[in-house]
Amino acid sequence: MISIKQWLMQSSLPRNESRILLQHITHKTPAQLLTQDDETLPEQQLTALNQLAQRRMMDEPIAYLIGEREFYGRRFFVSPAVLIPRPETEHLIECALSKLPKNATVLDLGTGSGIIAITLKCERPDLTVFASDISETALAVATQNAKQHQAAIQFAQGSWYEVMSTFRLPEKLDLIIANPPYIEQNDPHLQQGDLRFEPQNALTDFADGLSAYRTLIAGATNYLINGGWLMMEHGYNQANEIRKLFQAAQCWQHIETQQDLAQLDRITLAQFRQPEH
């Protein structure tokens, strides 16, 4: 038999990661792990802990091991079917909240775990929120998260604007928001770190990294109100190309790029302006 303190001392993982796994398996708080560290770990918990630690030693992401990740102050279920929520995406939430009028209607395309749609609905209960994903397993995770956070969201399965006939949409949308696959095919980052374990079709378009943006920009004008917004997260080196795509369409104004906390270009948005006839 082995105590919590002894397991921590012999663990090969960083101390903070060991504690996260201990919390997950024992259901103890950080304070309890400190004050009750002489408690013996039951055999079942010890076996589960050692299995998780071994998987972590093989670089499997902590979020997948414990099945959750925090985003915008809330806990969300995650699985290998969805991307792991990242702090950079919180800037997309802030950007959306700054533009949305009262009782606005929002569409989150490629919702994944649902963090964008659900967070917007939780922060602004007055919003009407729709969300879609091409992956059935990702939608199952998003639906579970929406239920946990009691967020009333209409989900549909499909690729980008192919889902529009499925939704019971109002006349037009105030905002279309997305964090699409933007890593170029053959980018070495796809074989590094957590990205090796995440769903590849949520990371890369298997092309130049911009195909989703072309589709999103071209189709948004069919569904946005006059003055509605399209905003998208992207890679740090893609802002210039995405602004060019907006400019080429000639029906967008107030095109801008916002940076994340690392001062890297992260979000580009534009406002739809109906052409005058």
C-alpha positions as CSV (number, residue, x, y, z in Angstrom):
1,M,0.0,0.0,0.0
2,I,1.1,3.6,-0.7
3,S,0.0,7.0,0.6
4,I,-0.8,10.1,-1.4
5,K,2.5,11.7,-0.3
6,Q,4.5,8.6,-1.3
7,W,2.9,8.5,-4.7
8,L,3.6,12.1,-5.3
9,M,7.3,11.7,-4.2
10,Q,7.8,8.7,-6.6
11,S,5.9,10.2,-9.5
12,S,8.0,11.0,-12.6
13,L,5.6,13.7,-13.7
14,P,5.9,17.4,-12.9
15,R,4.3,18.0,-9.5
16,N,1.4,20.1,-10.8
17,E,0.5,17.3,-13.3
18,S,0.7,14.7,-10.6
19,R,-1.7,16.7,-8.4
20,I,-4.2,17.2,-11.2
21,L,-4.3,13.4,-11.8
22,L,-4.6,12.8,-8.0
23,Q,-7.5,15.3,-7.8
24,H,-9.2,13.6,-10.7
25,I,-8.9,10.0,-9.3
26,T,-9.4,10.7,-5.6
27,H,-12.0,13.6,-6.0
28,K,-10.1,15.5,-3.3
29,T,-9.6,19.3,-3.4
30,P,-6.1,20.7,-3.6
31,A,-6.3,21.6,0.1
32,Q,-7.4,18.0,1.0
33,L,-4.5,16.6,-0.9
34,L,-2.2,18.6,1.3
35,T,-3.9,17.9,4.6
36,Q,-4.8,14.3,3.9
37,D,-1.6,13.3,2.1
38,D,-0.8,10.5,4.6
39,E,-4.0,8.6,3.5
40,T,-3.4,5.3,1.8
41,L,-4.6,5.1,-1.8
42,P,-7.1,2.2,-2.4
43,E,-5.8,-0.4,-4.8
44,Q,-8.3,0.6,-7.5
45,Q,-7.3,4.3,-7.3
46,L,-3.6,3.4,-7.4
47,T,-4.0,1.3,-10.5
48,A,-6.0,4.0,-12.2
49,L,-3.5,6.7,-11.2
50,N,-0.5,4.7,-12.5
51,Q,-2.3,4.0,-15.8
52,L,-3.0,7.7,-16.3
53,A,0.5,8.7,-15.3
54,Q,1.9,6.2,-17.9
55,R,-0.3,7.7,-20.6
56,R,0.9,11.2,-19.6
57,M,4.5,10.0,-19.8
58,M,3.6,9.2,-23.4
59,D,2.6,12.8,-23.9
60,E,-1.2,12.3,-24.0
61,P,-2.8,15.6,-23.1
62,I,-3.9,16.1,-19.5
63,A,-7.3,17.4,-20.8
64,Y,-8.0,14.1,-22.5
65,L,-6.8,12.1,-19.5
66,I,-9.2,13.8,-17.1
67,G,-11.9,14.5,-19.7
68,E,-12.2,18.2,-19.1
69,R,-10.7,21.7,-19.5
70,E,-11.5,25.1,-18.1
71,F,-12.6,27.8,-20.6
72,Y,-13.8,31.3,-19.7
73,G,-14.2,30.3,-16.0
74,R,-16.3,27.2,-16.8
75,R,-15.4,23.5,-16.9
76,F,-16.1,21.7,-20.2
77,F,-16.1,18.0,-21.1
78,V,-13.5,17.2,-23.8
79,S,-12.5,14.0,-25.6
80,P,-10.2,13.1,-28.5
81,A,-13.2,13.9,-30.7
82,V,-12.7,17.6,-30.1
83,L,-10.0,20.2,-29.9
84,I,-8.7,21.1,-26.4
85,P,-10.0,24.6,-25.5
86,R,-7.2,27.2,-25.6
87,P,-7.0,30.5,-23.8
88,E,-6.5,32.4,-27.1
89,T,-10.1,31.5,-28.1
90,E,-11.4,33.5,-25.1
91,H,-10.4,36.6,-27.1
92,L,-13.0,35.5,-29.7
93,I,-15.7,35.5,-26.9
94,E,-14.7,39.0,-25.8
95,C,-14.8,40.3,-29.4
96,A,-18.3,38.8,-29.9
97,L,-19.7,40.2,-26.7
98,S,-18.4,43.7,-27.6
99,K,-20.4,43.6,-30.9
100,L,-23.6,41.9,-30.2
101,P,-26.8,43.9,-29.7
102,K,-29.5,42.8,-27.3
103,N,-31.5,39.7,-28.4
104,A,-29.1,39.0,-31.2
105,T,-28.9,35.8,-33.1
106,V,-25.5,33.9,-33.4
107,L,-24.3,31.0,-35.5
108,D,-21.1,29.1,-34.4
109,L,-19.8,27.1,-37.3
110,G,-17.5,24.2,-36.5
111,T,-18.4,24.3,-32.8
112,G,-16.3,21.3,-31.6
113,S,-16.8,20.9,-27.9
114,G,-19.3,23.9,-28.0
115,I,-17.2,26.2,-25.9
116,I,-17.9,29.3,-28.1
117,A,-21.6,28.8,-28.5
118,I,-22.2,27.8,-24.9
119,T,-20.0,30.5,-23.4
120,L,-21.8,33.2,-25.4
121,K,-25.2,31.8,-24.3
122,C,-24.2,31.7,-20.6
123,E,-22.7,35.2,-20.7
124,R,-25.7,36.6,-22.6
125,P,-28.9,34.6,-22.0
126,D,-30.8,37.0,-24.3
127,L,-28.9,35.6,-27.3
128,T,-30.4,33.0,-29.7
129,V,-27.5,30.6,-30.5
130,F,-27.1,28.0,-33.2
131,A,-24.1,25.7,-33.6
132,S,-23.0,23.1,-36.0
133,D,-20.1,20.6,-36.7
134,I,-19.4,18.1,-39.3
135,S,-18.5,15.5,-36.7
136,E,-21.2,13.5,-35.0
137,T,-18.9,12.6,-32.1
138,A,-17.9,16.3,-31.6
139,L,-21.6,17.3,-31.5
140,A,-22.2,14.6,-28.8
141,V,-19.6,16.4,-26.6
142,A,-21.0,19.8,-27.4
143,T,-24.5,18.6,-26.5
144,Q,-23.3,17.2,-23.2
145,N,-21.6,20.5,-22.4
146,A,-24.7,22.5,-23.3
147,K,-26.7,20.3,-21.0
148,Q,-24.3,20.7,-18.1
149,H,-24.3,24.5,-18.4
150,Q,-28.1,24.6,-19.1
151,A,-27.4,26.5,-22.3
152,A,-30.4,26.3,-24.8
153,I,-28.6,25.9,-28.1
154,Q,-29.9,24.4,-31.4
155,F,-27.3,22.0,-32.8
156,A,-27.0,20.5,-36.3
157,Q,-24.6,18.3,-38.1
158,G,-23.0,19.3,-41.4
159,S,-20.2,21.2,-43.1
160,W,-20.3,25.0,-42.9
161,Y,-23.3,26.5,-44.6
162,E,-24.7,23.1,-45.6
163,V,-26.5,23.1,-42.2
164,M,-28.6,26.2,-42.9
165,S,-31.6,24.3,-44.1
166,T,-31.6,22.2,-41.0
167,F,-31.9,25.1,-38.6
168,R,-35.1,26.9,-37.7
169,L,-33.4,30.2,-38.4
170,P,-34.9,33.7,-38.1
171,E,-34.7,36.0,-41.1
172,K,-31.0,36.8,-40.8
173,L,-28.1,36.5,-38.3
174,D,-26.4,39.2,-36.3
175,L,-23.1,37.2,-36.0
176,I,-21.4,34.3,-37.6
177,I,-18.4,33.1,-35.5
178,A,-15.9,30.3,-36.1
179,N,-12.6,28.8,-35.1
180,P,-12.0,26.7,-38.3
181,P,-9.1,24.4,-39.2
182,Y,-6.2,26.7,-40.2
183,I,-3.0,24.8,-40.0
184,E,-1.5,24.0,-43.4
185,Q,-1.0,20.4,-44.5
186,N,2.4,19.0,-43.7
187,D,3.0,21.7,-41.1
188,P,5.5,20.2,-38.7
189,H,3.5,21.4,-35.7
190,L,0.9,18.8,-36.5
191,Q,3.4,16.2,-35.3
192,Q,4.3,18.0,-32.1
193,G,2.9,18.3,-28.6
194,D,-0.9,18.0,-28.0
195,L,-1.6,18.4,-31.7
196,R,-0.6,14.8,-32.3
197,F,-3.6,13.6,-30.2
198,E,-6.2,16.1,-31.4
199,P,-8.6,15.4,-34.4
200,Q,-6.7,16.3,-37.5
201,N,-9.7,17.5,-39.5
202,A,-10.3,20.2,-36.7
203,L,-6.7,21.4,-37.0
204,T,-5.9,21.4,-40.7
205,D,-7.8,21.8,-44.0
206,F,-5.3,19.5,-45.6
207,A,-4.5,22.4,-48.0
208,D,-3.1,25.9,-47.6
209,G,-4.8,26.6,-44.2
210,L,-7.2,29.2,-45.8
211,S,-9.9,27.1,-47.5
212,A,-12.3,27.4,-44.6
213,Y,-12.0,31.2,-44.6
214,R,-12.8,31.4,-48.3
215,T,-15.9,29.4,-47.7
216,L,-17.0,31.3,-44.6
217,I,-16.5,34.7,-46.1
218,A,-18.2,33.8,-49.4
219,G,-21.2,32.3,-47.7
220,A,-21.8,34.7,-44.8
221,T,-23.3,37.4,-47.0
222,N,-26.3,35.1,-47.6
223,Y,-27.2,34.9,-44.0
224,L,-26.1,38.1,-42.2
225,I,-28.3,41.1,-41.6
226,N,-27.1,44.3,-43.1
227,G,-24.5,45.4,-40.5
228,G,-24.0,41.9,-39.1
229,W,-20.5,40.6,-38.3
230,L,-18.3,37.6,-39.3
231,M,-15.4,36.9,-36.9
232,M,-12.9,34.1,-37.0
233,E,-9.9,32.9,-35.1
234,H,-6.8,32.1,-37.2
235,G,-3.1,31.4,-37.1
236,Y,-0.7,34.1,-36.1
237,N,0.6,34.5,-39.6
238,Q,-2.7,34.5,-41.5
239,A,-4.3,37.8,-40.7
240,N,-3.1,39.6,-43.8
241,E,-4.4,37.0,-46.2
242,I,-7.8,36.8,-44.5
243,R,-8.1,40.6,-44.6
244,K,-7.4,40.4,-48.4
245,L,-10.2,37.9,-48.7
246,F,-12.6,40.3,-47.0
247,Q,-11.5,43.2,-49.1
248,A,-11.8,41.2,-52.4
249,A,-15.5,40.5,-51.6
250,Q,-16.2,44.3,-51.6
251,C,-19.1,44.1,-49.3
252,W,-17.3,44.2,-46.0
253,Q,-16.4,47.2,-43.9
254,H,-14.6,47.8,-40.6
255,I,-12.2,44.9,-41.3
256,E,-9.8,44.6,-38.4
257,T,-7.5,42.1,-36.7
258,Q,-7.2,41.7,-33.0
259,Q,-4.2,40.3,-31.1
260,D,-4.0,37.8,-28.3
261,L,-2.1,38.4,-25.0
262,A,1.1,37.4,-26.7
263,Q,0.6,40.2,-29.2
264,L,0.1,37.7,-32.0
265,D,-2.6,38.3,-34.6
266,R,-5.4,36.0,-33.6
267,I,-8.9,37.2,-34.7
268,T,-10.1,38.9,-37.8
269,L,-13.6,40.3,-38.2
270,A,-15.6,42.4,-40.6
271,Q,-19.0,43.9,-40.8
272,F,-21.3,43.1,-43.7
273,R,-22.6,46.1,-45.7
274,Q,-25.4,45.3,-48.2
275,P,-24.4,46.6,-51.6
276,E,-26.6,49.4,-52.8
277,H,-28.5,48.7,-56.0
